[in-house]
Amino acid sequence: MNKKIKLIDVLVIGSGLSSLVFLHSYLKKRKNVEVISPNLNFKKFDNNNTVQHITKILPPQMIGTDEKVKNYFRLNKINLSENCKVFGSLEFGGLSNYWGLQIDPNILNDIKNLSSKTKKEISQSFIELLKEFNLAGKYQNYKNSFKGDNFFSITNKDKSSLQFEDFIIGYKNVLNKKKKIDDVNEISDKFVPKNYYNKFLKKKKIKFHNFFVKKIKKHGKIIEVLCSDGNVNKSFYAKKLVIGSGTVVTTKLILDYLKIKKEIKLKHHPRLFSLYFSSKKWSNKMSFQPSQVHLKPRKGTELFTADFRPGNKLIIDSIIQFKKYLAIFKPILNYFRFNMIFSNTLLNSKFSNIYLKLENDNILRIYSKNKKIDNVFKYTSNLVFNFLRKQKKILPLRINYFPGYGSDFHYFGTLQIGGKGKLSVNEKCQLTNNKNIYIIDGSVFNFQKNKYPLGLILANAKRIAKRIID
Ligand SMILES: Cc1cc2nc3c(=O)[nH]c(=O)nc-3n(C[C@H](O)[C@H](O)[C@H](O)COP(=O)(O)OP(=O)(O)OC[C@H]3O[C@@H](n4cnc5c(N)ncnc54)[C@H](O)[C@@H]3O)c2cc1C
């Protein structure tokens, strides 16, 4: 190795919430850190771009981000099949800028196989996370609850096989007495990268490098991170590398690093989108309200979570973007939006159907296989529909729509803690046989019960930051 090369102690990849939460804890004991965080603004694409289809079905929160999504696929050399709807965004904050703002407090169920020390550390970090942003919701000894709309208060709780569950929302709990979601400030109270950065990291010594990572190489104990800004290539050298570039890119970098060309299964939660019509108006002031209710089966094998939110302008806009002929009905749709209930039903990750394969020229192919899950969706949808009907919450009408594999936005489980073989990490989230490479995003978990995974991902990133400095 050239002696003049600048050696970085800890180099972090990515600026999504997993990386930012890591940085916040890391900088409590260390003075400075360097981060590779692309924020590139290329606007030219050839017409054959394989990812045109993905920008046509952007979720409401991501409308207008076409270029960032295309940059993600083009610069990361990802070839996305038409039968697959995986999202990504190459920008400061990544997908964390657009999350639906709900966290599952049920974090312990998916980490049962870990040592009690690790479970304790993750639980402590989870509580710290909720407290530091003063998030609204309930989790064991964290009782910072919010008041949901009583539209969904239910009767005869005990007789049903389904139950409503408390959850945590990604908004600051700024309210003292009433604590209604409707009263938060939708821009400044949100737990998103920009607000998190401004609150905790703005005054810290962080050197952001506006590059994307193309490759990782090892030279003895030193890691070389080969980057590009689209024009110029540059290598960074680090003693320890912390990867938080989101499961898809992280997995691609590791597959390439380990020279693994076999097919890898990406875990996710297939999502059914449903529209119900409520028997009375469910009012709200927000332009995009996080869901107020989670419905889960009490037990059973086909685990799922259904969430519910009242109609809002953003969702109506996105429906019209998708079904252009509805544009003339926009005023009518907006008038009736408070009678609409939108729901996501997220299935157990055992129904995953997304595959990754590293091919020649370092291209990552992402595809789905011919697999039918209509019956599972039909079964869960009937359960939810009959339950809501029995509770007299909705009219006897529903529209179900499956937007495709990957359109659930939850990608994880490729490098699991305690997994088998080279594609796994230990409990400190160090890559097997590579102790100076840490993985801090969703790659390391398999979320089966937890259908809103960001809370556990962030608690874990926080825990790794504490361990890395000890
Ligand atoms: C519309 C939507 C709604 C969602 N709702 C929820 C929800 O309600 N609850 C929940 O728990 N989860 C939700 N999610 C999922 C959640 O947003 C993700 O799990 C989370 O953002 C992952 O965070 P991350 O930091 O690991 O990755 P990301 O936020 O994706 O960050 C990845 C970072 O890596 C960078 N990057 C990418 N490629 C490279 C490269 N080659 N080199 C360097 N850097 C790179 C990106 O620019 C970005 O900074 C939702 C996602 C979407 C899109």
The ligand as an ORCA input file, in Angstrom:
! r2SCAN-3c Opt
* xyz 0 1
  C     -43.129      5.207      0.322
  C     -42.449      4.433      1.419
  C     -43.121      4.204      2.605
  C     -42.497      3.474      3.628
  N     -43.147      3.335      4.813
  C     -42.534      2.733      5.844
  C     -43.166      2.691      7.126
  O     -44.252      3.220      7.340
  N     -42.527      2.050      8.126
  C     -41.298      1.476      7.948
  O     -40.772      0.907      8.906
  N     -40.655      1.528      6.752
  C     -41.244      2.145      5.706
  N     -40.600      2.231      4.497
  C     -39.282      1.590      4.360
  C     -38.184      2.493      4.920
  O     -38.267      3.759      4.328
  C     -36.815      1.854      4.648
  O     -36.763      0.626      5.347
  C     -35.697      2.751      5.172
  O     -35.732      4.001      4.541
  C     -34.347      2.124      4.966
  O     -33.380      3.037      5.467
  P     -31.865      2.895      5.079
  O     -31.136      3.988      5.777
  O     -31.409      1.499      5.365
  O     -31.830      3.054      3.490
  P     -32.191      4.319      2.597
  O     -33.041      5.290      3.327
  O     -32.675      3.861      1.266
  O     -30.763      5.002      2.398
  C     -29.799      4.463      1.528
  C     -28.723      5.487      1.333
  O     -27.691      4.917      0.527
  C     -27.424      5.799     -0.559
  N     -26.908      5.006     -1.675
  C     -27.580      4.262     -2.585
  N     -26.705      3.723     -3.449
  C     -25.468      4.111     -3.059
  C     -24.156      3.862     -3.544
  N     -23.904      3.105     -4.615
  N     -23.112      4.444     -2.891
  C     -23.319      5.198     -1.795
  N     -24.535      5.453     -1.291
  C     -25.593      4.914     -1.927
  C     -28.747      6.519     -0.815
  O     -28.541      7.719     -1.525
  C     -29.193      6.756      0.615
  O     -28.536      7.855      1.182
  C     -41.179      2.955      3.450
  C     -40.499      3.210      2.252
  C     -41.127      3.940      1.243
  C     -40.361      4.213     -0.025
*
